[in-house]
């Protein structure tokens, strides 16, 4: 997942969570909280495509079972491949890294809540893979590619042109190690390069 995509999901996540907590008189209207989730799953109960459900069992020590729904194709595909608790741990690891990069006290408070969640679940944070790989690699996609292979090639080349990768070959190698297509199929760096030149010759 790209950092820009994560940022969009997090923004919607915080907006929905904030509205709920304001109704419960747990926060003021100016606050945009970040809390750990207990499950992240593909939501098959709605008609919209690629809808994901973030479920929080407890808020401020009370059983609330609050559900946040957000549309995102790559995250939806990941939810189909991994169990909901594992995806939740990866989401929580990602928002923890996000909070740790901030300086204000409120972010430290939210980071503590997320760390407490990992302790309660007996999960080693260091063993969990962030949804945004490395987090500092702000525009590198990871996971199941939701579109065609040629669109993946073009996206990788665009990332290289924007400085994410030093060479096209490096971009293809990244895809080979971190991206799958067609429901888990691995991609080949050599074939991605060949696909690009094949498409150019056809056009």
mmCIF file of the C-alpha atoms, coordinates in Angstrom:
data_MODEL
# 
_entry.id   MODEL 
# 
loop_
_atom_site.group_PDB 
_atom_site.id 
_atom_site.type_symbol 
_atom_site.label_atom_id 
_atom_site.label_alt_id 
_atom_site.label_comp_id 
_atom_site.label_asym_id 
_atom_site.label_entity_id 
_atom_site.label_seq_id 
_atom_site.pdbx_PDB_ins_code 
_atom_site.Cartn_x 
_atom_site.Cartn_y 
_atom_site.Cartn_z 
_atom_site.occupancy 
_atom_site.B_iso_or_equiv 
_atom_site.pdbx_formal_charge 
_atom_site.auth_seq_id 
_atom_site.auth_comp_id 
_atom_site.auth_asym_id 
_atom_site.auth_atom_id 
_atom_site.pdbx_PDB_model_num 
ATOM 1   C CA . UNK A 1 1   ? 0.000   0.000   0.000   1.00 0.00 ? 1   UNK A CA 1 
ATOM 2   C CA . UNK A 1 2   ? 1.247   3.478   -0.833  1.00 0.00 ? 2   UNK A CA 1 
ATOM 3   C CA . UNK A 1 3   ? 1.557   5.994   1.989   1.00 0.00 ? 3   UNK A CA 1 
ATOM 4   C CA . UNK A 1 4   ? -0.753  8.419   0.157   1.00 0.00 ? 4   UNK A CA 1 
ATOM 5   C CA . UNK A 1 5   ? -3.409  5.699   0.023   1.00 0.00 ? 5   UNK A CA 1 
ATOM 6   C CA . UNK A 1 6   ? -2.914  4.907   3.711   1.00 0.00 ? 6   UNK A CA 1 
ATOM 7   C CA . UNK A 1 7   ? -3.253  8.604   4.535   1.00 0.00 ? 7   UNK A CA 1 
ATOM 8   C CA . UNK A 1 8   ? -6.610  8.743   2.726   1.00 0.00 ? 8   UNK A CA 1 
ATOM 9   C CA . UNK A 1 9   ? -7.903  5.669   4.553   1.00 0.00 ? 9   UNK A CA 1 
ATOM 10  C CA . UNK A 1 10  ? -6.697  6.990   7.903   1.00 0.00 ? 10  UNK A CA 1 
ATOM 11  C CA . UNK A 1 11  ? -8.376  10.356  7.313   1.00 0.00 ? 11  UNK A CA 1 
ATOM 12  C CA . UNK A 1 12  ? -11.749 8.706   6.667   1.00 0.00 ? 12  UNK A CA 1 
ATOM 13  C CA . UNK A 1 13  ? -11.177 6.306   9.581   1.00 0.00 ? 13  UNK A CA 1 
ATOM 14  C CA . UNK A 1 14  ? -10.535 9.191   11.978  1.00 0.00 ? 14  UNK A CA 1 
ATOM 15  C CA . UNK A 1 15  ? -13.506 11.193  10.702  1.00 0.00 ? 15  UNK A CA 1 
ATOM 16  C CA . UNK A 1 16  ? -15.943 8.331   11.262  1.00 0.00 ? 16  UNK A CA 1 
ATOM 17  C CA . UNK A 1 17  ? -14.454 7.472   14.645  1.00 0.00 ? 17  UNK A CA 1 
ATOM 18  C CA . UNK A 1 18  ? -14.560 11.101  15.739  1.00 0.00 ? 18  UNK A CA 1 
ATOM 19  C CA . UNK A 1 19  ? -18.257 11.481  14.875  1.00 0.00 ? 19  UNK A CA 1 
ATOM 20  C CA . UNK A 1 20  ? -19.070 8.364   16.876  1.00 0.00 ? 20  UNK A CA 1 
ATOM 21  C CA . UNK A 1 21  ? -17.075 9.457   19.934  1.00 0.00 ? 21  UNK A CA 1 
ATOM 22  C CA . UNK A 1 22  ? -18.593 12.946  19.852  1.00 0.00 ? 22  UNK A CA 1 
ATOM 23  C CA . UNK A 1 23  ? -22.063 11.381  19.961  1.00 0.00 ? 23  UNK A CA 1 
ATOM 24  C CA . UNK A 1 24  ? -20.932 9.361   22.996  1.00 0.00 ? 24  UNK A CA 1 
ATOM 25  C CA . UNK A 1 25  ? -19.557 12.539  24.628  1.00 0.00 ? 25  UNK A CA 1 
ATOM 26  C CA . UNK A 1 26  ? -16.118 10.933  24.857  1.00 0.00 ? 26  UNK A CA 1 
ATOM 27  C CA . UNK A 1 27  ? -14.196 13.638  22.957  1.00 0.00 ? 27  UNK A CA 1 
ATOM 28  C CA . UNK A 1 28  ? -14.688 17.222  21.805  1.00 0.00 ? 28  UNK A CA 1 
ATOM 29  C CA . UNK A 1 29  ? -15.485 18.071  18.217  1.00 0.00 ? 29  UNK A CA 1 
ATOM 30  C CA . UNK A 1 30  ? -11.992 19.334  17.431  1.00 0.00 ? 30  UNK A CA 1 
ATOM 31  C CA . UNK A 1 31  ? -10.257 16.060  18.207  1.00 0.00 ? 31  UNK A CA 1 
ATOM 32  C CA . UNK A 1 32  ? -9.502  13.412  15.561  1.00 0.00 ? 32  UNK A CA 1 
ATOM 33  C CA . UNK A 1 33  ? -8.619  10.259  17.493  1.00 0.00 ? 33  UNK A CA 1 
ATOM 34  C CA . UNK A 1 34  ? -6.653  7.185   16.496  1.00 0.00 ? 34  UNK A CA 1 
ATOM 35  C CA . UNK A 1 35  ? -7.568  3.923   18.223  1.00 0.00 ? 35  UNK A CA 1 
ATOM 36  C CA . UNK A 1 36  ? -6.504  0.327   17.550  1.00 0.00 ? 36  UNK A CA 1 
ATOM 37  C CA . UNK A 1 37  ? -8.978  -1.993  15.856  1.00 0.00 ? 37  UNK A CA 1 
ATOM 38  C CA . UNK A 1 38  ? -9.752  -5.630  16.651  1.00 0.00 ? 38  UNK A CA 1 
ATOM 39  C CA . UNK A 1 39  ? -10.683 -6.808  13.163  1.00 0.00 ? 39  UNK A CA 1 
ATOM 40  C CA . UNK A 1 40  ? -10.330 -5.647  9.561   1.00 0.00 ? 40  UNK A CA 1 
ATOM 41  C CA . UNK A 1 41  ? -12.331 -7.641  7.044   1.00 0.00 ? 41  UNK A CA 1 
ATOM 42  C CA . UNK A 1 42  ? -13.822 -7.513  3.568   1.00 0.00 ? 42  UNK A CA 1 
ATOM 43  C CA . UNK A 1 43  ? -17.401 -6.334  4.040   1.00 0.00 ? 43  UNK A CA 1 
ATOM 44  C CA . UNK A 1 44  ? -19.674 -8.606  1.995   1.00 0.00 ? 44  UNK A CA 1 
ATOM 45  C CA . UNK A 1 45  ? -22.870 -7.168  3.497   1.00 0.00 ? 45  UNK A CA 1 
ATOM 46  C CA . UNK A 1 46  ? -22.816 -4.043  1.340   1.00 0.00 ? 46  UNK A CA 1 
ATOM 47  C CA . UNK A 1 47  ? -23.367 -3.616  -2.390  1.00 0.00 ? 47  UNK A CA 1 
ATOM 48  C CA . UNK A 1 48  ? -20.406 -1.283  -2.891  1.00 0.00 ? 48  UNK A CA 1 
ATOM 49  C CA . UNK A 1 49  ? -17.222 -2.870  -4.248  1.00 0.00 ? 49  UNK A CA 1 
ATOM 50  C CA . UNK A 1 50  ? -14.043 -3.104  -2.184  1.00 0.00 ? 50  UNK A CA 1 
ATOM 51  C CA . UNK A 1 51  ? -15.709 -2.138  1.103   1.00 0.00 ? 51  UNK A CA 1 
ATOM 52  C CA . UNK A 1 52  ? -13.629 -2.903  4.218   1.00 0.00 ? 52  UNK A CA 1 
ATOM 53  C CA . UNK A 1 53  ? -14.915 -3.074  7.792   1.00 0.00 ? 53  UNK A CA 1 
ATOM 54  C CA . UNK A 1 54  ? -12.791 -1.900  10.730  1.00 0.00 ? 54  UNK A CA 1 
ATOM 55  C CA . UNK A 1 55  ? -14.256 -3.259  13.981  1.00 0.00 ? 55  UNK A CA 1 
ATOM 56  C CA . UNK A 1 56  ? -13.493 -1.936  17.468  1.00 0.00 ? 56  UNK A CA 1 
ATOM 57  C CA . UNK A 1 57  ? -14.841 -4.064  20.340  1.00 0.00 ? 57  UNK A CA 1 
ATOM 58  C CA . UNK A 1 58  ? -14.110 -1.760  23.270  1.00 0.00 ? 58  UNK A CA 1 
ATOM 59  C CA . UNK A 1 59  ? -13.936 2.028   23.492  1.00 0.00 ? 59  UNK A CA 1 
ATOM 60  C CA . UNK A 1 60  ? -12.909 3.594   26.792  1.00 0.00 ? 60  UNK A CA 1 
ATOM 61  C CA . UNK A 1 61  ? -13.406 0.239   28.506  1.00 0.00 ? 61  UNK A CA 1 
ATOM 62  C CA . UNK A 1 62  ? -16.979 -0.201  27.270  1.00 0.00 ? 62  UNK A CA 1 
ATOM 63  C CA . UNK A 1 63  ? -18.241 -2.861  24.878  1.00 0.00 ? 63  UNK A CA 1 
ATOM 64  C CA . UNK A 1 64  ? -19.290 -0.832  21.822  1.00 0.00 ? 64  UNK A CA 1 
ATOM 65  C CA . UNK A 1 65  ? -18.627 -3.078  18.790  1.00 0.00 ? 65  UNK A CA 1 
ATOM 66  C CA . UNK A 1 66  ? -18.245 -0.020  16.562  1.00 0.00 ? 66  UNK A CA 1 
ATOM 67  C CA . UNK A 1 67  ? -17.790 -0.602  12.813  1.00 0.00 ? 67  UNK A CA 1 
ATOM 68  C CA . UNK A 1 68  ? -16.098 1.768   10.382  1.00 0.00 ? 68  UNK A CA 1 
ATOM 69  C CA . UNK A 1 69  ? -16.547 1.015   6.669   1.00 0.00 ? 69  UNK A CA 1 
ATOM 70  C CA . UNK A 1 70  ? -14.134 2.348   4.050   1.00 0.00 ? 70  UNK A CA 1 
ATOM 71  C CA . UNK A 1 71  ? -13.774 1.556   0.355   1.00 0.00 ? 71  UNK A CA 1 
ATOM 72  C CA . UNK A 1 72  ? -10.262 0.596   -0.769  1.00 0.00 ? 72  UNK A CA 1 
ATOM 73  C CA . UNK A 1 73  ? -9.445  -2.041  -3.397  1.00 0.00 ? 73  UNK A CA 1 
ATOM 74  C CA . UNK A 1 74  ? -5.918  -3.132  -2.298  1.00 0.00 ? 74  UNK A CA 1 
ATOM 75  C CA . UNK A 1 75  ? -6.933  -3.397  1.353   1.00 0.00 ? 75  UNK A CA 1 
ATOM 76  C CA . UNK A 1 76  ? -10.071 -5.305  0.360   1.00 0.00 ? 76  UNK A CA 1 
ATOM 77  C CA . UNK A 1 77  ? -7.969  -7.797  -1.628  1.00 0.00 ? 77  UNK A CA 1 
ATOM 78  C CA . UNK A 1 78  ? -5.606  -8.192  1.338   1.00 0.00 ? 78  UNK A CA 1 
ATOM 79  C CA . UNK A 1 79  ? -8.573  -8.954  3.590   1.00 0.00 ? 79  UNK A CA 1 
ATOM 80  C CA . UNK A 1 80  ? -9.533  -11.798 1.249   1.00 0.00 ? 80  UNK A CA 1 
ATOM 81  C CA . UNK A 1 81  ? -6.035  -13.287 1.530   1.00 0.00 ? 81  UNK A CA 1 
ATOM 82  C CA . UNK A 1 82  ? -5.280  -12.895 5.258   1.00 0.00 ? 82  UNK A CA 1 
ATOM 83  C CA . UNK A 1 83  ? -7.410  -13.464 8.360   1.00 0.00 ? 83  UNK A CA 1 
ATOM 84  C CA . UNK A 1 84  ? -9.060  -10.430 9.903   1.00 0.00 ? 84  UNK A CA 1 
ATOM 85  C CA . UNK A 1 85  ? -6.996  -10.476 13.108  1.00 0.00 ? 85  UNK A CA 1 
ATOM 86  C CA . UNK A 1 86  ? -3.734  -10.461 11.125  1.00 0.00 ? 86  UNK A CA 1 
ATOM 87  C CA . UNK A 1 87  ? -4.883  -7.558  8.966   1.00 0.00 ? 87  UNK A CA 1 
ATOM 88  C CA . UNK A 1 88  ? -5.955  -5.729  12.129  1.00 0.00 ? 88  UNK A CA 1 
ATOM 89  C CA . UNK A 1 89  ? -2.481  -6.213  13.611  1.00 0.00 ? 89  UNK A CA 1 
ATOM 90  C CA . UNK A 1 90  ? -0.892  -4.882  10.424  1.00 0.00 ? 90  UNK A CA 1 
ATOM 91  C CA . UNK A 1 91  ? -3.219  -1.862  10.425  1.00 0.00 ? 91  UNK A CA 1 
ATOM 92  C CA . UNK A 1 92  ? -2.464  -1.194  14.088  1.00 0.00 ? 92  UNK A CA 1 
ATOM 93  C CA . UNK A 1 93  ? 1.283   -1.481  13.426  1.00 0.00 ? 93  UNK A CA 1 
ATOM 94  C CA . UNK A 1 94  ? 0.928   1.075   10.624  1.00 0.00 ? 94  UNK A CA 1 
ATOM 95  C CA . UNK A 1 95  ? -1.027  3.594   12.680  1.00 0.00 ? 95  UNK A CA 1 
ATOM 96  C CA . UNK A 1 96  ? 1.443   3.084   15.540  1.00 0.00 ? 96  UNK A CA 1 
ATOM 97  C CA . UNK A 1 97  ? 4.321   4.044   13.237  1.00 0.00 ? 97  UNK A CA 1 
ATOM 98  C CA . UNK A 1 98  ? 2.277   7.027   12.080  1.00 0.00 ? 98  UNK A CA 1 
ATOM 99  C CA . UNK A 1 99  ? 1.722   8.209   15.670  1.00 0.00 ? 99  UNK A CA 1 
ATOM 100 C CA . UNK A 1 100 ? 5.361   7.677   16.594  1.00 0.00 ? 100 UNK A CA 1 
ATOM 101 C CA . UNK A 1 101 ? 6.423   10.120  13.897  1.00 0.00 ? 101 UNK A CA 1 
ATOM 102 C CA . UNK A 1 102 ? 4.325   12.875  15.454  1.00 0.00 ? 102 UNK A CA 1 
ATOM 103 C CA . UNK A 1 103 ? 5.558   15.114  18.269  1.00 0.00 ? 103 UNK A CA 1 
ATOM 104 C CA . UNK A 1 104 ? 2.412   16.159  20.145  1.00 0.00 ? 104 UNK A CA 1 
ATOM 105 C CA . UNK A 1 105 ? 1.319   14.621  23.434  1.00 0.00 ? 105 UNK A CA 1 
ATOM 106 C CA . UNK A 1 106 ? -2.001  13.373  22.034  1.00 0.00 ? 106 UNK A CA 1 
ATOM 107 C CA . UNK A 1 107 ? -0.207  11.229  19.449  1.00 0.00 ? 107 UNK A CA 1 
ATOM 108 C CA . UNK A 1 108 ? 1.972   9.757   22.174  1.00 0.00 ? 108 UNK A CA 1 
ATOM 109 C CA . UNK A 1 109 ? -1.198  8.960   24.110  1.00 0.00 ? 109 UNK A CA 1 
ATOM 110 C CA . UNK A 1 110 ? -2.719  7.204   21.103  1.00 0.00 ? 110 UNK A CA 1 
ATOM 111 C CA . UNK A 1 111 ? 0.535   5.337   20.467  1.00 0.00 ? 111 UNK A CA 1 
ATOM 112 C CA . UNK A 1 112 ? 0.385   4.066   24.051  1.00 0.00 ? 112 UNK A CA 1 
ATOM 113 C CA . UNK A 1 113 ? -3.157  2.774   23.485  1.00 0.00 ? 113 UNK A CA 1 
ATOM 114 C CA . UNK A 1 114 ? -2.027  0.906   20.380  1.00 0.00 ? 114 UNK A CA 1 
ATOM 115 C CA . UNK A 1 115 ? 0.955   -0.598  22.204  1.00 0.00 ? 115 UNK A CA 1 
ATOM 116 C CA . UNK A 1 116 ? -1.419  -1.697  24.980  1.00 0.00 ? 116 UNK A CA 1 
ATOM 117 C CA . UNK A 1 117 ? -3.540  -3.459  22.360  1.00 0.00 ? 117 UNK A CA 1 
ATOM 118 C CA . UNK A 1 118 ? -0.517  -5.477  21.190  1.00 0.00 ? 118 UNK A CA 1 
ATOM 119 C CA . UNK A 1 119 ? 0.298   -6.352  24.820  1.00 0.00 ? 119 UNK A CA 1 
ATOM 120 C CA . UNK A 1 120 ? -3.287  -7.462  25.478  1.00 0.00 ? 120 UNK A CA 1 
ATOM 121 C CA . UNK A 1 121 ? -3.268  -9.615  22.351  1.00 0.00 ? 121 UNK A CA 1 
ATOM 122 C CA . UNK A 1 122 ? 0.203   -11.044 23.153  1.00 0.00 ? 122 UNK A CA 1 
ATOM 123 C CA . UNK A 1 123 ? 1.479   -9.986  19.741  1.00 0.00 ? 123 UNK A CA 1 
ATOM 124 C CA . UNK A 1 124 ? 5.123   -9.038  19.217  1.00 0.00 ? 124 UNK A CA 1 
ATOM 125 C CA . UNK A 1 125 ? 5.018   -5.691  17.397  1.00 0.00 ? 125 UNK A CA 1 
ATOM 126 C CA . UNK A 1 126 ? 8.403   -6.314  15.791  1.00 0.00 ? 126 UNK A CA 1 
ATOM 127 C CA . UNK A 1 127 ? 7.067   -9.420  14.036  1.00 0.00 ? 127 UNK A CA 1 
ATOM 128 C CA . UNK A 1 128 ? 4.147   -7.587  12.430  1.00 0.00 ? 128 UNK A CA 1 
ATOM 129 C CA . UNK A 1 129 ? 4.566   -6.230  8.891   1.00 0.00 ? 129 UNK A CA 1 
ATOM 130 C CA . UNK A 1 130 ? 3.297   -2.700  8.359   1.00 0.00 ? 130 UNK A CA 1 
ATOM 131 C CA . UNK A 1 131 ? 0.731   -2.169  5.606   1.00 0.00 ? 131 UNK A CA 1 
ATOM 132 C CA . UNK A 1 132 ? 2.955   0.624   4.317   1.00 0.00 ? 132 UNK A CA 1 
ATOM 133 C CA . UNK A 1 133 ? 6.187   -1.274  3.808   1.00 0.00 ? 133 UNK A CA 1 
ATOM 134 C CA . UNK A 1 134 ? 8.980   0.393   5.740   1.00 0.00 ? 134 UNK A CA 1 
ATOM 135 C CA . UNK A 1 135 ? 6.696   3.432   6.099   1.00 0.00 ? 135 UNK A CA 1 
ATOM 136 C CA . UNK A 1 136 ? 9.503   5.732   4.980   1.00 0.00 ? 136 UNK A CA 1 
ATOM 137 C CA . UNK A 1 137 ? 9.217   4.345   1.437   1.00 0.00 ? 137 UNK A CA 1 
ATOM 138 C CA . UNK A 1 138 ? 6.208   6.566   1.068   1.00 0.00 ? 138 UNK A CA 1 
ATOM 139 C CA . UNK A 1 139 ? 5.077   5.593   -2.417  1.00 0.00 ? 139 UNK A CA 1 
ATOM 140 C CA . UNK A 1 140 ? 5.929   1.907   -2.731  1.00 0.00 ? 140 UNK A CA 1 
ATOM 141 C CA . UNK A 1 141 ? 2.948   -0.359  -3.283  1.00 0.00 ? 141 UNK A CA 1 
ATOM 142 C CA . UNK A 1 142 ? 2.827   -3.709  -1.486  1.00 0.00 ? 142 UNK A CA 1 
ATOM 143 C CA . UNK A 1 143 ? 0.288   -6.522  -1.642  1.00 0.00 ? 143 UNK A CA 1 
ATOM 144 C CA . UNK A 1 144 ? -2.229  -7.733  -4.221  1.00 0.00 ? 144 UNK A CA 1 
ATOM 145 C CA . UNK A 1 145 ? -2.359  -5.477  -7.288  1.00 0.00 ? 145 UNK A CA 1 
ATOM 146 C CA . UNK A 1 146 ? -6.052  -4.750  -8.027  1.00 0.00 ? 146 UNK A CA 1 
ATOM 147 C CA . UNK A 1 147 ? -5.703  -4.011  -11.752 1.00 0.00 ? 147 UNK A CA 1 
ATOM 148 C CA . UNK A 1 148 ? -4.027  -5.436  -14.895 1.00 0.00 ? 148 UNK A CA 1 
ATOM 149 C CA . UNK A 1 149 ? -0.344  -6.317  -15.166 1.00 0.00 ? 149 UNK A CA 1 
ATOM 150 C CA . UNK A 1 150 ? 0.309   -3.583  -17.707 1.00 0.00 ? 150 UNK A CA 1 
ATOM 151 C CA . UNK A 1 151 ? -1.223  -1.025  -15.325 1.00 0.00 ? 151 UNK A CA 1 
ATOM 152 C CA . UNK A 1 152 ? 1.203   -2.308  -12.676 1.00 0.00 ? 152 UNK A CA 1 
ATOM 153 C CA . UNK A 1 153 ? 4.112   -1.855  -15.083 1.00 0.00 ? 153 UNK A CA 1 
ATOM 154 C CA . UNK A 1 154 ? 3.052   1.686   -15.927 1.00 0.00 ? 154 UNK A CA 1 
ATOM 155 C CA . UNK A 1 155 ? 2.577   2.521   -12.246 1.00 0.00 ? 155 UNK A CA 1 
ATOM 156 C CA . UNK A 1 156 ? 6.059   1.204   -11.410 1.00 0.00 ? 156 UNK A CA 1 
ATOM 157 C CA . UNK A 1 157 ? 7.619   3.182   -14.232 1.00 0.00 ? 157 UNK A CA 1 
ATOM 158 C CA . UNK A 1 158 ? 5.797   6.307   -13.119 1.00 0.00 ? 158 UNK A CA 1 
ATOM 159 C CA . UNK A 1 159 ? 7.124   5.773   -9.576  1.00 0.00 ? 159 UNK A CA 1 
ATOM 160 C CA . UNK A 1 160 ? 10.654  5.488   -10.964 1.00 0.00 ? 160 UNK A CA 1 
ATOM 161 C CA . UNK A 1 161 ? 10.185  8.722   -12.941 1.00 0.00 ? 161 UNK A CA 1 
ATOM 162 C CA . UNK A 1 162 ? 9.056   10.392  -9.701  1.00 0.00 ? 162 UNK A CA 1 
ATOM 163 C CA . UNK A 1 163 ? 12.161  9.237   -7.841  1.00 0.00 ? 163 UNK A CA 1 
ATOM 164 C CA . UNK A 1 164 ? 10.724  6.350   -5.835  1.00 0.00 ? 164 UNK A CA 1 
ATOM 165 C CA . UNK A 1 165 ? 13.140  3.932   -7.542  1.00 0.00 ? 165 UNK A CA 1 
ATOM 166 C CA . UNK A 1 166 ? 16.554  4.596   -9.059  1.00 0.00 ? 166 UNK A CA 1 
ATOM 167 C CA . UNK A 1 167 ? 15.978  2.426   -12.125 1.00 0.00 ? 167 UNK A CA 1 
ATOM 168 C CA . UNK A 1 168 ? 13.102  0.646   -13.873 1.00 0.00 ? 168 UNK A CA 1 
ATOM 169 C CA . UNK A 1 169 ? 14.852  -2.647  -13.100 1.00 0.00 ? 169 UNK A CA 1 
ATOM 170 C CA . UNK A 1 170 ? 14.767  -1.820  -9.382  1.00 0.00 ? 170 UNK A CA 1 
ATOM 171 C CA . UNK A 1 171 ? 11.042  -1.079  -9.634  1.00 0.00 ? 171 UNK A CA 1 
ATOM 172 C CA . UNK A 1 172 ? 10.396  -4.421  -11.327 1.00 0.00 ? 172 UNK A CA 1 
ATOM 173 C CA . UNK A 1 173 ? 12.469  -6.261  -8.712  1.00 0.00 ? 173 UNK A CA 1 
ATOM 174 C CA . UNK A 1 174 ? 10.432  -4.585  -5.964  1.00 0.00 ? 174 UNK A CA 1 
ATOM 175 C CA . UNK A 1 175 ? 7.263   -5.869  -7.600  1.00 0.00 ? 175 UNK A CA 1 
ATOM 176 C CA . UNK A 1 176 ? 8.731   -9.354  -7.891  1.00 0.00 ? 176 UNK A CA 1 
ATOM 177 C CA . UNK A 1 177 ? 9.369   -9.462  -4.134  1.00 0.00 ? 177 UNK A CA 1 
ATOM 178 C CA . UNK A 1 178 ? 6.381   -7.537  -2.765  1.00 0.00 ? 178 UNK A CA 1 
ATOM 179 C CA . UNK A 1 179 ? 3.448   -7.592  -5.204  1.00 0.00 ? 179 UNK A CA 1 
ATOM 180 C CA . UNK A 1 180 ? 1.108   -10.337 -6.400  1.00 0.00 ? 180 UNK A CA 1 
ATOM 181 C CA . UNK A 1 181 ? -1.568  -10.408 -9.115  1.00 0.00 ? 181 UNK A CA 1 
ATOM 182 C CA . UNK A 1 182 ? -4.597  -12.520 -10.023 1.00 0.00 ? 182 UNK A CA 1 
ATOM 183 C CA . UNK A 1 183 ? -5.297  -13.724 -6.497  1.00 0.00 ? 183 UNK A CA 1 
ATOM 184 C CA . UNK A 1 184 ? -1.777  -14.361 -5.226  1.00 0.00 ? 184 UNK A CA 1 
ATOM 185 C CA . UNK A 1 185 ? 0.224   -15.033 -8.398  1.00 0.00 ? 185 UNK A CA 1 
ATOM 186 C CA . UNK A 1 186 ? 3.840   -13.868 -8.152  1.00 0.00 ? 186 UNK A CA 1 
ATOM 187 C CA . UNK A 1 187 ? 5.172   -11.513 -10.815 1.00 0.00 ? 187 UNK A CA 1 
ATOM 188 C CA . UNK A 1 188 ? 8.507   -11.745 -12.601 1.00 0.00 ? 188 UNK A CA 1 
ATOM 189 C CA . UNK A 1 189 ? 10.732  -8.671  -12.996 1.00 0.00 ? 189 UNK A CA 1 
ATOM 190 C CA . UNK A 1 190 ? 11.879  -9.941  -16.376 1.00 0.00 ? 190 UNK A CA 1 
ATOM 191 C CA . UNK A 1 191 ? 8.333   -10.493 -17.599 1.00 0.00 ? 191 UNK A CA 1 
ATOM 192 C CA . UNK A 1 192 ? 7.223   -7.072  -16.395 1.00 0.00 ? 192 UNK A CA 1 
ATOM 193 C CA . UNK A 1 193 ? 9.990   -5.461  -18.426 1.00 0.00 ? 193 UNK A CA 1 
ATOM 194 C CA . UNK A 1 194 ? 9.058   -7.579  -21.444 1.00 0.00 ? 194 UNK A CA 1 
ATOM 195 C CA . UNK A 1 195 ? 5.405   -6.695  -21.060 1.00 0.00 ? 195 UNK A CA 1 
ATOM 196 C CA . UNK A 1 196 ? 6.198   -2.997  -21.277 1.00 0.00 ? 196 UNK A CA 1 
ATOM 197 C CA . UNK A 1 197 ? 8.230   -3.324  -24.474 1.00 0.00 ? 197 UNK A CA 1 
ATOM 198 C CA . UNK A 1 198 ? 5.612   -5.643  -25.959 1.00 0.00 ? 198 UNK A CA 1 
ATOM 199 C CA . UNK A 1 199 ? 2.902   -3.052  -25.316 1.00 0.00 ? 199 UNK A CA 1 
ATOM 200 C CA . UNK A 1 200 ? 5.064   -0.366  -26.930 1.00 0.00 ? 200 UNK A CA 1 
ATOM 201 C CA . UNK A 1 201 ? 5.592   -2.459  -30.052 1.00 0.00 ? 201 UNK A CA 1 
ATOM 202 C CA . UNK A 1 202 ? 1.861   -3.103  -30.374 1.00 0.00 ? 202 UNK A CA 1 
ATOM 203 C CA . UNK A 1 203 ? 1.130   0.615   -30.123 1.00 0.00 ? 203 UNK A CA 1 
# 
